[in-house]
């Protein structure tokens, strides 16, 4: 027998219908560890049905809200990003006002020490030398001459050879596509 929350609710509905049909004239039923009236049984089963229905309804509402969010959120996020940019442009020099909007001021760049500046200059020079990069004034001074132009000789195109539609049998002692093993 399959079990699950939805199958439990369906079974509860069937049990309610059966109880109304067959136990409506009975005053009490004894099962489990207790005695119950048909009305109590119907009420407890109806509670289970109502709970499952409420959960299913909530899931449907949640799915609809998720779809609505997915449809509307991108445009709202872009509007929010534009507003954040506006607030930062307007109050960029006032960290306390930015904090009122939940924003942090742009971090100020820490100045490099003299040793760090020297190391960066050496690294830039080494990169330019390795990549042979030049400035615009250096590029103007570069002149080149073409001494000879080499062209490859062209031969008349021969007709392409069509592949054979029948595959040849492999040579004994070899596997297809590999050279024979030599001992």
Buried (B, 14 or more C-beta within 10 A) or exposed (E): EEEEEEEBBEBBBEBBEEBEEEBEEEEEBEEEEEEBEBEEBBEEBEEBBEBBEEEEEEEEEEEEEEEEEEEEEEEEEEEEEEEBEEBBEEBEEEEEBBEEEEBEBEEEEEEEEEEEEEEEEEEEEEEEEEEEEEEEEEEEEEEEEEEEEEEEEEEEEEEEEEEEEEEEEEEEEEEEEEEEEEE
